[in-house]
């Protein structure tokens, strides 16, 4: 659509004002149309890889391999640094798989993530990515694994891949209707909001997952605006973290304003 071509040009102007790398995918879920800028480029995923881990968990639950109410006991061996709350708790606590999945998404808990990676198997998680048609999304190491990172292993994705995952969730096609709804419910409870929501109204409805590393910030989500619903994924790197977050915020605000105009 012609208006999306104009939007794309305007966003490219915003991008030209910063030094870093920016990858974008926008998709209007009502019009079933959109655009991407560097959308198929493989970049470091940071915690956005947790979306695929969540999908694999839900797939196995749908196949009755186990239940979300099954529990795992936390041990000292599982301790993981970085984001999260499990690292602050003593060993011996029991958590259901659903609780671990929720912590992995809404506070990006790295320990919960590693427990689920070990439980599900890295190979199975990556196989699901291929099944879903994700071209550049790969889990190669556990969270906070500096040794693996030093040896050249990392986690990757693309803006187009994240957009596809979110689209499947919204359309209730990620595994099935029930698992899609469960995933959406968890994503709606996300507690980290300094990126896509940065310059948006505080009561905005958004189901999203973000991630960060040094000089890298990513965010992608489904955003509701009146009767309009759209997906926006912005992956940034090569700038200070603050600059990355501000850039994501500016692009998100631009898209939000344009979508709001189309309501009138």
Helices and strands as residue ranges (DSSP letters): H 2-16, E 21-28, E 33-37, E 43-44, G 46-49, H 50-62, E 71-73, G 76-78, G 86-88, E 94-96, H 97-106, H 110-120, H 122-131, H 146-150, E 156-157, H 159-170, H 177-187, E 205-213, E 216-225, E 228-237, H 241-261
